[in-house]
């Protein structure tokens, strides 16, 4: 846990996994970089009467932080021509600094609860050309909770389901394959004996709630069909970043083949469209 009122960068928190890389950029060009920016938000950890999955409700914006942020930033610089901020950032939606960054990232947003000021700030950010990337939330309950908050932000917009024919899946790395082959399990729940060719084989060893089995990638588009929000539902792409050094098989199957290529595609596509 961190002090949400004081934290500014991912470097201020110790690694929760196998360590993170260090790098620097040319003096004088420190700000001429892409910065991975994670959003701090509050979650409804108690839930309404009758709501289940109480353990997952206690997980918030900080899941996979800071390792995912720093590992992904490093790989983005290593594998593309982009230069990246070696510290990454964390912001609140109401922070005046948020508008400096063209892309914001949210994780575990299924129980997110935005204040009126945050709703107004996010709406202004998106309508002014900023984009939001959301990842790692599972099941119908979490999707409905997240979608309800976004409806407050953009009540006039609807979600579009993307297929892997969309150029976001092939703009850098060619990931045009069945969506099920792009699903990344949370490493703690990963079934190492999973067989994608067996419809009865389960990717994870626990049940993540109704509506959690199939991966979906959904977007909110503006009037010119440009992405305002991209949400990956029922896949833990960021675990492929955070946990890359913990298990060689997991790295080869998920970090190297899916999590990093998909993340790089999303950043490249959003920053050029």
C-alpha positions as CSV (number, residue, x, y, z in Angstrom):
1,X,0.0,0.0,0.0
2,X,1.1,3.6,-0.7
3,X,0.3,7.1,0.5
4,X,-2.0,8.1,-2.3
5,X,-1.7,11.8,-1.3
6,X,2.1,11.8,-1.7
7,X,3.0,9.2,-4.4
8,X,4.0,10.6,-7.7
9,X,6.1,7.9,-9.5
10,X,6.4,4.1,-9.7
11,X,10.0,4.5,-8.5
12,X,8.9,5.4,-5.1
13,X,7.6,1.9,-4.4
14,X,9.7,-1.2,-4.0
15,X,9.3,-4.0,-6.5
16,X,6.6,-6.6,-5.5
17,X,8.0,-9.2,-7.9
18,X,11.5,-9.9,-9.3
19,X,12.8,-6.4,-9.5
20,X,12.6,-3.7,-12.2
21,X,15.0,-2.4,-14.8
22,X,16.8,1.0,-14.6
23,X,17.5,3.2,-17.6
24,X,18.2,6.8,-18.4
25,X,17.5,9.1,-21.4
26,X,19.7,11.7,-23.1
27,X,20.2,14.8,-20.9
28,X,18.0,17.6,-22.1
29,X,15.4,15.3,-23.5
30,X,13.9,13.9,-20.3
31,X,10.5,15.2,-21.2
32,X,10.6,14.1,-24.8
33,X,9.3,10.6,-24.0
34,X,6.2,8.5,-23.6
35,X,5.1,8.3,-20.0
36,X,3.1,5.4,-18.6
37,X,0.6,7.0,-16.3
38,X,-1.5,5.0,-13.8
39,X,-4.7,6.6,-12.4
40,X,-5.4,6.6,-8.6
41,X,-9.1,6.0,-7.9
42,X,-11.3,4.8,-5.1
43,X,-13.0,1.4,-5.1
44,X,-16.2,0.3,-3.3
45,X,-14.5,-2.4,-1.2
46,X,-17.7,-3.2,0.8
47,X,-20.2,-3.5,-2.0
48,X,-24.0,-3.4,-1.9
49,X,-26.2,-5.9,-0.2
50,X,-25.9,-9.3,-1.7
51,X,-22.8,-8.5,-3.7
52,X,-20.2,-11.4,-3.7
53,X,-16.5,-11.8,-4.5
54,X,-15.5,-9.8,-1.4
55,X,-11.8,-10.7,-1.7
56,X,-11.5,-9.1,-5.2
57,X,-13.3,-6.0,-4.0
58,X,-10.3,-5.2,-1.8
59,X,-8.1,-5.0,-4.8
60,X,-7.7,-1.5,-6.2
61,X,-5.9,0.7,-8.6
62,X,-2.5,-0.4,-7.3
63,X,-2.7,-4.0,-8.5
64,X,0.5,-5.0,-10.3
65,X,2.1,-1.6,-9.4
66,X,4.9,-0.7,-9.7
67,X,6.5,-3.6,-11.6
68,X,4.0,-3.7,-14.4
69,X,4.4,0.0,-15.1
70,X,8.2,0.0,-15.1
71,X,8.8,-3.4,-16.9
72,X,6.3,-2.4,-19.6
73,X,7.9,1.1,-20.0
74,X,11.3,-0.6,-20.4
75,X,10.2,-3.1,-22.9
76,X,8.4,-0.4,-24.9
77,X,11.7,1.5,-25.2
78,X,13.7,-1.7,-25.9
79,X,11.4,-3.1,-28.6
80,X,10.3,0.1,-30.4
81,X,11.8,3.4,-31.4
82,X,9.9,5.1,-28.5
83,X,11.8,6.7,-25.6
84,X,10.0,6.2,-22.3
85,X,10.0,7.8,-18.9
86,X,12.1,5.6,-16.6
87,X,10.0,6.5,-13.6
88,X,6.4,6.3,-14.9
89,X,3.8,8.3,-13.1
90,X,0.6,8.0,-11.0
91,X,-2.0,10.7,-10.9
92,X,-5.6,11.4,-9.8
93,X,-8.0,12.4,-12.5
94,X,-8.4,15.8,-10.8
95,X,-4.6,16.4,-10.8
96,X,-3.8,19.4,-13.1
97,X,-0.8,17.3,-14.3
98,X,-3.1,14.7,-15.8
99,X,-3.7,16.7,-18.9
100,X,0.0,16.7,-19.8
101,X,-0.2,13.0,-20.7
102,X,-2.1,11.7,-23.8
103,X,-2.8,8.3,-22.3
104,X,-4.0,7.2,-18.9
105,X,-4.1,3.6,-17.5
106,X,-6.5,2.0,-15.0
107,X,-6.4,-1.4,-13.5
108,X,-9.0,-3.3,-11.4
109,X,-11.6,-0.7,-12.2
110,X,-14.6,-3.1,-11.7
111,X,-15.6,-1.5,-8.4
112,X,-14.3,2.0,-9.2
113,X,-16.4,4.8,-7.8
114,X,-15.7,8.3,-9.3
115,X,-16.5,11.5,-7.5
116,X,-18.4,14.3,-9.4
117,X,-15.1,16.2,-9.8
118,X,-13.4,13.0,-11.2
119,X,-16.3,12.4,-13.6
120,X,-16.1,16.0,-14.9
121,X,-12.2,15.8,-15.2
122,X,-12.2,12.5,-17.1
123,X,-14.9,13.7,-19.5
124,X,-13.0,16.8,-20.3
125,X,-9.8,14.8,-20.7
126,X,-11.4,12.4,-23.2
127,X,-13.3,15.0,-25.1
128,X,-10.0,17.0,-25.5
129,X,-8.3,14.0,-27.2
130,X,-6.9,12.0,-24.3
131,X,-7.3,8.2,-24.2
132,X,-7.9,5.7,-21.4
133,X,-6.6,2.2,-21.4
134,X,-8.2,-0.2,-18.9
135,X,-7.2,-3.8,-18.0
136,X,-7.5,-6.7,-15.6
137,X,-11.0,-6.9,-14.4
138,X,-13.2,-10.0,-14.6
139,X,-16.8,-11.1,-14.8
140,X,-20.1,-9.5,-15.4
141,X,-20.3,-7.9,-12.0
142,X,-17.0,-6.0,-12.5
143,X,-17.8,-5.1,-16.1
144,X,-21.2,-3.7,-15.1
145,X,-19.7,-1.7,-12.3
146,X,-17.0,-0.2,-14.5
147,X,-19.4,0.5,-17.4
148,X,-21.8,2.2,-15.1
149,X,-19.1,4.7,-14.0
150,X,-18.1,5.3,-17.6
151,X,-21.7,6.0,-18.5
152,X,-21.6,8.9,-16.0
153,X,-18.6,10.2,-17.9
154,X,-19.8,9.7,-21.4
155,X,-23.6,9.1,-21.3
156,X,-23.9,9.7,-25.0
157,X,-21.5,7.0,-26.0
158,X,-21.8,3.2,-26.3
159,X,-19.3,0.3,-26.3
160,X,-18.0,-1.4,-29.4
161,X,-16.8,-4.9,-29.3
162,X,-13.5,-5.3,-31.3
163,X,-12.4,-8.4,-33.1
164,X,-8.8,-9.3,-33.8
165,X,-9.4,-8.0,-37.4
166,X,-9.2,-4.5,-36.0
167,X,-5.8,-2.8,-36.8
168,X,-4.9,-2.4,-33.1
169,X,-4.1,-6.2,-33.2
170,X,-1.7,-5.9,-36.1
171,X,-0.3,-2.4,-36.2
172,X,3.1,-3.5,-34.8
173,X,2.9,-7.2,-33.9
174,X,0.5,-9.4,-35.9
175,X,-1.9,-10.8,-33.3
176,X,-4.7,-11.7,-35.6
177,X,-5.9,-15.0,-34.1
178,X,-8.9,-16.2,-32.1
179,X,-9.4,-13.8,-29.1
180,X,-9.2,-16.8,-26.8
181,X,-5.5,-17.3,-27.8
182,X,-4.8,-13.8,-26.5
183,X,-6.1,-14.3,-22.9
184,X,-3.5,-14.0,-20.2
185,X,-4.2,-15.7,-16.8
186,X,-3.3,-14.2,-13.5
187,X,-0.1,-16.1,-12.6
188,X,-1.3,-17.1,-9.1
189,X,-4.4,-18.8,-10.7
190,X,-2.7,-20.1,-13.8
191,X,-3.4,-23.7,-14.8
192,X,-0.1,-24.8,-16.3
193,X,-1.9,-27.8,-17.9
194,X,-4.3,-25.6,-19.8
195,X,-4.9,-26.9,-23.3
196,X,-6.4,-24.2,-25.6
197,X,-7.5,-27.0,-28.0
198,X,-9.7,-28.6,-25.4
199,X,-13.0,-26.7,-24.8
200,X,-13.2,-28.2,-21.3
201,X,-9.8,-27.1,-20.2
202,X,-9.7,-24.1,-17.9
203,X,-7.1,-21.4,-18.1
204,X,-7.2,-20.6,-14.4
205,X,-7.7,-22.7,-11.3
206,X,-10.3,-20.5,-9.7
207,X,-13.7,-19.2,-10.8
208,X,-13.6,-15.4,-11.5
209,X,-17.3,-14.9,-11.5
210,X,-20.2,-15.2,-14.0
211,X,-19.2,-13.9,-17.5
212,X,-15.4,-14.3,-16.8
213,X,-14.4,-17.0,-19.1
214,X,-14.2,-15.2,-22.5
215,X,-11.9,-12.4,-23.1
216,X,-13.3,-9.2,-24.6
217,X,-11.7,-6.0,-26.0
218,X,-14.2,-3.1,-26.1
219,X,-13.8,0.5,-27.1
220,X,-15.6,3.8,-26.8
221,X,-15.2,5.7,-30.1
222,X,-15.7,9.3,-31.0
223,X,-17.6,10.6,-34.0
224,X,-14.6,10.0,-36.2
225,X,-14.3,6.4,-35.0
226,X,-11.1,7.2,-33.0
227,X,-10.7,5.4,-29.6
228,X,-11.4,7.3,-26.5
229,X,-11.3,4.3,-24.2
230,X,-10.0,0.7,-24.7
231,X,-10.9,-1.9,-22.1
232,X,-9.5,-5.4,-21.9
233,X,-12.0,-7.5,-20.0
234,X,-11.2,-11.0,-18.6
235,X,-7.5,-11.0,-19.2
236,X,-4.5,-10.1,-17.0
237,X,-2.2,-8.5,-19.5
238,X,-0.4,-6.6,-16.8
239,X,0.6,-9.8,-15.0
240,X,2.5,-10.6,-18.1
241,X,4.5,-7.4,-17.5
242,X,4.7,-7.6,-13.7
243,X,5.6,-11.3,-13.4
244,X,7.9,-11.7,-16.4
245,X,10.9,-12.8,-14.2
246,X,9.1,-15.2,-11.9
247,X,8.4,-18.2,-14.2
248,X,10.2,-19.0,-17.5
249,X,7.3,-20.9,-19.0
250,X,4.8,-18.1,-18.1
251,X,7.2,-15.6,-19.6
252,X,7.5,-17.5,-22.9
253,X,3.8,-18.3,-23.2
254,X,2.2,-15.1,-22.0
255,X,4.7,-12.2,-21.4
256,X,6.7,-12.7,-24.6
257,X,3.9,-13.9,-27.0
258,X,0.9,-11.9,-25.8
259,X,1.3,-9.3,-23.0
260,X,4.1,-7.2,-24.4
261,X,3.1,-7.4,-28.1
262,X,-0.5,-6.5,-27.3
263,X,0.5,-3.7,-24.9
264,X,2.9,-2.2,-27.5
265,X,0.2,-2.5,-30.2
266,X,-2.3,-0.6,-28.0
267,X,0.2,2.2,-27.2
268,X,1.3,2.6,-30.8
269,X,-2.2,2.6,-32.1
270,X,-3.6,5.0,-29.6
271,X,-0.7,7.4,-30.0
272,X,-1.0,7.5,-33.8
273,X,-4.8,7.5,-34.2
